[in-house]
């Protein structure tokens, strides 16, 4: 996950925070008694990797901006790592949050989480991920008049095999190819569909429609 920029940074600066989250062993790994090769220290923000080379145990330790171990819950990850970023969006700054990792490492769980407890997204389950929690934080702020003169727009694209696809494009444009361009404001995606939404329920309708087109 990455954040850019933070409000205390110079206007021309870009600040990136790297946050590591380790998932617990899978059912298959437990059944196969797979060895534990990673150890997290949340307090020191360190992760140690263990490897056996030629019968000799070796280890390397890496430090990150934040570390969340296998026992970390969705709410804790969101409150400690994501809430400040979304608040900066509400304050008018451009921010990005993304998950990166191998298949099966928990990216989808971290970003989307488990099933929704309600259609309108107001009642989140303990398993809710970054996206539903961020949606709720944004609209809670709007409803409490913390944000004035606001407009919420949603776009949804997929990067697959180095090809960009607009998941919200109309049916007749489903094969439309997107292009990355750079202008004075930065890098933009030419022709990417944007939809104005008024509440969380509308966002979920848009996301569900786009998810059905994913490969």
WONOR-V242760 format. One record per residue. N is the residue number from 1. RES is the residue in three letters. PHI is phi in radians with two decimals (none if undefined). PSI is psi in degrees with one decimal (999 if undefined). OMEGA is omega as a letter, one per 20 degrees, with the letter a starting at -180 (* if undefined). Layout:
N_RES_PHI_PSI_OMEGA / N_RES_PHI_PSI_OMEGA
This chain:
1_UNK_none_143.2_a / 2_UNK_-2.38_151.9_a / 3_UNK_-2.26_137.0_r / 4_UNK_-2.83_131.0_i / 5_UNK_-1.69_173.5_r / 6_UNK_-1.68_151.5_a / 7_UNK_-1.15_-23.5_a / 8_UNK_-1.51_0.0_r / 9_UNK_-1.51_155.0_r / 10_UNK_-1.00_150.2_a / 11_UNK_-0.99_-35.9_a / 12_UNK_-1.49_-5.3_a / 13_UNK_-1.50_160.9_r / 14_UNK_-2.25_129.3_a / 15_UNK_-2.03_126.1_r / 16_UNK_-2.05_124.6_r / 17_UNK_-1.83_130.5_r / 18_UNK_-1.83_119.3_a / 19_UNK_-2.05_126.3_a / 20_UNK_-1.87_132.5_r / 21_UNK_-2.20_128.0_r / 22_UNK_-1.79_132.7_r / 23_UNK_-1.48_158.3_r / 24_UNK_-1.30_165.4_r / 25_UNK_-1.05_143.8_r / 26_UNK_-1.35_167.6_r / 27_UNK_-1.02_-41.3_r / 28_UNK_-1.14_-42.2_r / 29_UNK_-1.11_-39.0_r / 30_UNK_-1.16_-41.4_a / 31_UNK_-1.13_-36.4_a / 32_UNK_-1.51_-0.5_a / 33_UNK_0.92_47.0_r / 34_UNK_-1.12_138.3_a / 35_UNK_-1.19_147.8_r / 36_UNK_-1.39_123.3_a / 37_UNK_-2.00_4.2_a / 38_UNK_-2.49_143.6_r / 39_UNK_-2.37_130.2_a / 40_UNK_-1.85_140.1_r / 41_UNK_-2.16_96.1_a / 42_UNK_-1.07_-40.2_a / 43_UNK_-1.14_-41.1_a / 44_UNK_-1.56_-4.1_a / 45_UNK_1.03_39.9_a / 46_UNK_-2.14_149.5_r / 47_UNK_-2.26_128.6_r / 48_UNK_-1.94_128.2_r / 49_UNK_-1.80_136.2_a / 50_UNK_-1.99_140.0_a / 51_UNK_-2.59_139.7_r / 52_UNK_-1.75_118.7_a / 53_UNK_-2.17_115.3_a / 54_UNK_1.05_34.5_a / 55_UNK_1.39_2.4_r / 56_UNK_-1.91_129.7_a / 57_UNK_-1.38_126.4_r / 58_UNK_-2.19_154.8_r / 59_UNK_-2.53_152.6_r / 60_UNK_-2.40_140.0_a / 61_UNK_-2.01_135.5_a / 62_UNK_-2.17_147.2_r / 63_UNK_-2.02_140.8_a / 64_UNK_-2.22_174.2_r / 65_UNK_-1.20_-35.5_r / 66_UNK_-2.60_148.8_r / 67_UNK_-2.29_132.9_r / 68_UNK_-2.14_118.6_a / 69_UNK_-1.34_-179.6_a / 70_UNK_-1.04_-23.6_a / 71_UNK_-1.58_0.7_a / 72_UNK_-1.19_138.9_a / 73_UNK_-1.67_160.0_a / 74_UNK_-1.02_-43.1_a / 75_UNK_-1.11_-42.0_a / 76_UNK_-1.14_-43.7_r / 77_UNK_-1.03_-45.0_a / 78_UNK_-1.16_-47.5_a / 79_UNK_-1.12_-41.0_a / 80_UNK_-1.46_-30.9_a / 81_UNK_-1.91_-29.9_a / 82_UNK_-1.88_-36.7_a / 83_UNK_-0.89_-46.6_r / 84_UNK_-1.09_-33.1_a / 85_UNK_-1.21_-46.4_r / 86_UNK_-1.10_-36.3_r / 87_UNK_-1.09_-36.6_r / 88_UNK_-1.19_-33.2_r / 89_UNK_-1.07_-44.5_r / 90_UNK_-1.14_-24.7_r / 91_UNK_-1.49_-2.2_r / 92_UNK_1.82_9.9_a / 93_UNK_-1.71_151.8_r / 94_UNK_-1.49_123.6_a / 95_UNK_-2.33_153.5_r / 96_UNK_-2.34_137.5_r / 97_UNK_-2.23_124.5_r / 98_UNK_-2.50_154.2_r / 99_UNK_-1.88_137.9_a / 100_UNK_-2.34_135.9_r / 101_UNK_2.94_172.5_r / 102_UNK_-1.20_164.7_r / 103_UNK_-1.06_131.9_r / 104_UNK_1.55_7.7_a / 105_UNK_-1.61_-6.3_r / 106_UNK_1.84_19.2_a / 107_UNK_-1.10_-49.3_a / 108_UNK_-1.11_-40.6_r / 109_UNK_-1.11_-43.3_a / 110_UNK_-1.13_-43.1_a / 111_UNK_-1.44_-39.4_a / 112_UNK_-1.85_-42.7_r / 113_UNK_1.44_-158.8_a / 114_UNK_-1.52_-170.0_a / 115_UNK_-1.04_150.9_r / 116_UNK_-1.35_146.3_r / 117_UNK_-1.49_-18.9_a / 118_UNK_-2.61_152.9_a / 119_UNK_-1.16_-36.6_a / 120_UNK_-1.48_-2.3_r / 121_UNK_1.33_8.5_a / 122_UNK_-1.43_-24.5_a / 123_UNK_-1.93_97.1_a / 124_UNK_-1.56_142.8_r / 125_UNK_-1.44_167.7_r / 126_UNK_-1.12_-22.9_a / 127_UNK_-1.55_-0.8_a / 128_UNK_-1.05_139.4_a / 129_UNK_-1.67_-163.7_a / 130_UNK_-1.07_-46.1_a / 131_UNK_-1.08_-55.2_r / 132_UNK_-1.11_-33.4_r / 133_UNK_-1.23_-37.3_r / 134_UNK_-1.18_-40.0_r / 135_UNK_-1.03_-45.9_a / 136_UNK_-1.12_-42.2_a / 137_UNK_-1.08_-41.7_a / 138_UNK_-1.12_-50.4_a / 139_UNK_-1.30_-27.4_r / 140_UNK_-1.10_-40.5_r / 141_UNK_-1.16_-39.8_r / 142_UNK_-1.15_-43.7_a / 143_UNK_-1.18_-28.4_r / 144_UNK_-1.55_9.2_r / 145_UNK_1.08_26.6_r / 146_UNK_-1.33_-19.0_r / 147_UNK_-2.18_130.8_r / 148_UNK_-1.96_151.9_r / 149_UNK_0.91_55.2_a / 150_UNK_-1.77_152.8_r / 151_UNK_-2.49_125.0_a / 152_UNK_-1.89_123.0_r / 153_UNK_-2.13_147.2_a / 154_UNK_-2.14_133.8_r / 155_UNK_-2.26_156.6_a / 156_UNK_-2.62_110.1_r / 157_UNK_-2.26_161.0_a / 158_UNK_-2.14_134.8_r / 159_UNK_-1.86_112.4_a / 160_UNK_-2.42_122.7_a / 161_UNK_0.92_43.3_r / 162_UNK_1.10_24.0_r / 163_UNK_-2.17_132.0_r / 164_UNK_-1.60_134.3_r / 165_UNK_-2.28_133.0_r / 166_UNK_-1.46_111.7_a / 167_UNK_-1.40_-6.2_r / 168_UNK_-1.89_4.3_a / 169_UNK_-1.20_148.7_r / 170_UNK_-1.01_161.6_a / 171_UNK_-0.94_-41.1_a / 172_UNK_-1.24_-15.6_r / 173_UNK_-1.90_21.7_a / 174_UNK_-1.12_-24.1_r / 175_UNK_-1.72_10.4_a / 176_UNK_-1.13_129.0_a / 177_UNK_-1.58_138.3_r / 178_UNK_-1.72_153.3_r / 179_UNK_-2.21_141.2_r / 180_UNK_-1.57_126.7_r / 181_UNK_-2.22_160.0_r / 182_UNK_-2.12_127.4_r / 183_UNK_-2.23_-165.5_a / 184_UNK_-1.12_-26.6_a / 185_UNK_-1.51_-9.1_a / 186_UNK_2.19_-154.2_a / 187_UNK_-1.48_130.8_r / 188_UNK_-2.24_158.0_r / 189_UNK_-1.80_112.6_a / 190_UNK_-1.20_127.9_r / 191_UNK_1.43_8.2_a / 192_UNK_-1.25_127.8_a / 193_UNK_-1.19_136.6_r / 194_UNK_-2.15_135.9_r / 195_UNK_-2.14_131.0_r / 196_UNK_-1.42_131.5_r / 197_UNK_-2.19_150.5_a / 198_UNK_-1.88_-17.8_r / 199_UNK_-2.74_176.2_a / 200_UNK_-1.11_-36.9_a / 201_UNK_-1.04_-40.4_r / 202_UNK_-1.16_-37.8_r / 203_UNK_-1.08_-44.7_a / 204_UNK_-1.12_-35.3_r / 205_UNK_-1.09_-42.5_r / 206_UNK_-1.15_-45.0_a / 207_UNK_-1.15_-38.8_r / 208_UNK_-1.11_-40.0_r / 209_UNK_-1.12_-43.2_r / 210_UNK_-1.21_-38.4_a / 211_UNK_-1.06_-34.3_a / 212_UNK_-1.15_-16.2_a / 213_UNK_-1.71_-3.3_a / 214_UNK_-1.20_149.8_r / 215_UNK_-1.66_999_*
